[in-house]
Amino acid sequence: MGRYALIGEKLSHSLSPEIHSRIFEKIGMDGTYELVEIGKDRFCDDVKRLADSGIDGFNVTIPYKNAIIPLLNELSPEAQAIGAVNTVKIEGGRMKGFNTDIYGFGKMAELCKLEIDSGTRALVIGTGGAAKTAAYWLRQRTGRVWFLSRSGREAMKKLRTFQVIESKNESAIGKMDLIVNCSPCGMFPETDESPIDAGIAKNASMAMDLVYNPMRSIFLQEMEKKGCRTAGGLSMLVAQACKAQEIWNGVSLGQVEKGLIESFFHENMNPVLVGMPGSGKSSAGRRLAGLLCREFIDVDEMIEKKFGPITEIFKSRGEKGFRKIERETIKSLRNRRNIVLATGGGSILDPDNVADLKLNGTLIYLNRSLDSIRRSMEDGGRPLLKDQGDLRKLYEEREEIYRQSADLTVADAGNEALQAIEIQNMLKKIF
């Protein structure tokens, strides 16, 4: 049996055990992979204790990719050049350090089809091991790589062979073509944070974020609004794990890696249905959840279960009171995975709701015709729809908002069953 681990300071939300468990399954190996949290005050002693425990190898994450190096007996050429290690193989009592992040970063750039050449201006945010890895990979393709730092002089001492831009230098930042976040800024649970104001990056056409939880950080969302091609860190995480297994066990995981990246992407991005009241979000969502073997969650149903009928909430608290409840409900769902979510008709009117829904979700607009919506609502009971004029007015006010917020738009398929199948087919194509 092979025994492996991940060491770091805070690991409670790591996907690594699940990724490696699936690799073991794919290659038919009996192996274990555990999380080992180590405090900075006992780092050296705990690493030595782990190495002496009979473990075959381990991965290293924040903040120890540099700190691990003095404890190793040998480094691979890439790890030596980068000055950061994320994979350690133990053999004959000796520890050898590797850097598989560089392979993962390259795979991440490849999958999102980044166009990087000798003229690309790349800005790397962060100064840790992951940032050094990204900068090393980028420098092999463009000599125009800068680090972003709050303290220019201190960073220059640490990164002697790279140029450094201070965070207050908005003019220089505005000239960058590619922005790469290699800091933990924006990582769960601090998902409201962004490492940079997207408005400053005026020339950028590409953005990468090594954060994978959430799948689509606020930083990436803001860069998407600018029309940038973007990539989140999940593909890098899976690819570097596969490369680590190749080092530990001498296996080739090309096709396994491809399948794992795709499956983890789809499992961690929730279909989120948005659209007018009466557009069939709940009915189509339940059918889609059945097709995908996922849990179905309806935001309005969650609210009613806790606070009573929505019509009564509107009467007692008004629309403002209801929207506050809706906001807190959506916020509570932003780290849920492997679900299908149906939102209320007005959920996307709040930009904060849209941002939270997109953290781990693909927003899908159910564009049902006005006549079809009218027929589905003949039973009445909608708090904002008193007559046909109200319905048309609401449709005209919101239709463009739905389109702009959504990642995918699904035309009226005639019934919810066909619509669910159409959504399933569309989701297969977005990776």
Secondary structure as UniProt FT lines:
FT   STRAND          2..8
FT   TURN            12..13
FT   HELIX           16..27
FT   STRAND          31..37
FT   HELIX           40..42
FT   HELIX           43..51
FT   TURN            52..54
FT   STRAND          57..60
FT   TURN            62..63
FT   TURN            65..68
FT   HELIX           69..71
FT   STRAND          74..75
FT   HELIX           77..82
FT   STRAND          87..91
FT   TURN            92..93
FT   STRAND          94..98
FT   HELIX           101..111
FT   TURN            112..113
FT   TURN            118..119
FT   STRAND          122..125
FT   HELIX           129..139
FT   TURN            140..141
FT   STRAND          145..149
FT   HELIX           152..158
FT   TURN            160..161
FT   STRAND          163..166
FT   TURN            167..168
FT   HELIX           170..173
FT   TURN            174..175
FT   STRAND          178..181
FT   TURN            185..186
FT   TURN            188..189
FT   TURN            191..192
FT   HELIX           198..200
FT   TURN            202..203
FT   STRAND          206..209
FT   HELIX           218..225
FT   TURN            226..227
FT   STRAND          229..231
FT   HELIX           234..249
FT   HELIX           254..268
FT   STRAND          270..274
FT   TURN            277..278
FT   HELIX           281..292
FT   STRAND          295..298
FT   HELIX           299..307
FT   HELIX           310..332
FT   TURN            333..335
FT   STRAND          339..342
FT   TURN            345..346
FT   HELIX           347..349
FT   HELIX           351..359
FT   STRAND          361..367
FT   HELIX           370..376
FT   TURN            377..379
FT   TURN            383..384
FT   HELIX           388..405
FT   STRAND          408..411
FT   HELIX           416..429
//
